[in-house]
Amino acid sequence: MLVEQKEEDLGEIKLRFSDEAALVKRIQEHLSLFVVLFAEIESLRKRVKDKEKEVEDVRRSSLAPFRN
């Protein structure tokens, strides 16, 4: 009886740890995806900022002949 109870407890513990291991793996995968997505967002922000500067430079150079 005691051995059966211990084996049952051991089975439940193994099941719980296997579930937790799967969850940890999924969390790690999601965190990795977040890192990639945040890097992509920052890259896009920089491209937008660079493009805004380029547009401003073109605007200024286009207006320069009319200012003088």
C-alpha positions as CSV (number, residue, x, y, z in Angstrom):
1,M,0.0,0.0,0.0
2,L,2.7,2.5,1.0
3,V,4.8,1.6,-2.1
4,E,1.8,2.0,-4.4
5,Q,1.1,5.4,-2.8
6,K,4.8,6.5,-3.3
7,E,4.8,5.3,-6.9
8,E,1.6,7.2,-7.5
9,D,3.1,10.3,-5.9
10,L,6.2,9.9,-8.0
11,G,4.1,9.6,-11.2
12,E,2.3,12.8,-10.3
13,I,5.6,14.6,-9.6
14,K,7.1,13.5,-12.9
15,L,4.0,14.6,-14.8
16,R,4.0,18.0,-13.1
17,F,7.7,18.5,-13.8
18,S,7.3,17.5,-17.4
19,D,4.4,20.0,-17.8
20,E,6.6,22.7,-16.1
21,A,9.5,21.9,-18.4
22,A,7.3,22.3,-21.4
23,L,6.0,25.6,-20.1
24,V,9.6,26.8,-19.4
25,K,10.5,25.9,-23.0
26,R,7.5,27.9,-24.4
27,I,8.4,30.9,-22.2
28,Q,12.0,30.8,-23.4
29,E,10.8,30.6,-27.1
30,H,8.4,33.6,-26.5
31,L,11.2,35.6,-24.8
32,S,13.5,34.9,-27.7
33,L,10.7,36.1,-30.1
34,F,10.3,39.2,-28.0
35,V,14.0,40.0,-28.3
36,V,13.9,39.6,-32.1
37,L,10.7,41.7,-32.4
38,F,12.0,44.5,-30.2
39,A,15.2,44.6,-32.2
40,E,13.1,44.9,-35.4
41,I,11.0,47.6,-33.9
42,E,14.1,49.6,-32.9
43,S,15.5,49.1,-36.4
44,L,12.3,50.4,-37.9
45,R,12.3,53.4,-35.6
46,K,15.8,54.3,-36.7
47,R,14.9,53.9,-40.4
48,V,11.9,56.3,-39.8
49,K,14.1,58.8,-38.0
50,D,16.7,58.6,-40.8
51,K,13.9,59.0,-43.4
52,E,12.5,62.0,-41.6
53,K,15.9,63.6,-41.5
54,E,16.3,62.9,-45.2
55,V,12.9,64.5,-46.0
56,E,13.8,67.5,-43.9
57,D,17.1,67.9,-45.7
58,V,15.4,67.7,-49.1
59,R,12.8,70.2,-48.1
60,R,15.5,72.6,-46.9
61,S,17.5,72.2,-50.0
62,S,14.4,72.7,-52.2
63,L,13.5,75.9,-50.3
64,A,17.1,77.3,-50.2
65,P,16.9,79.0,-53.6
66,F,13.8,80.9,-52.6
67,R,15.3,82.1,-49.3
68,N,18.2,83.9,-50.9
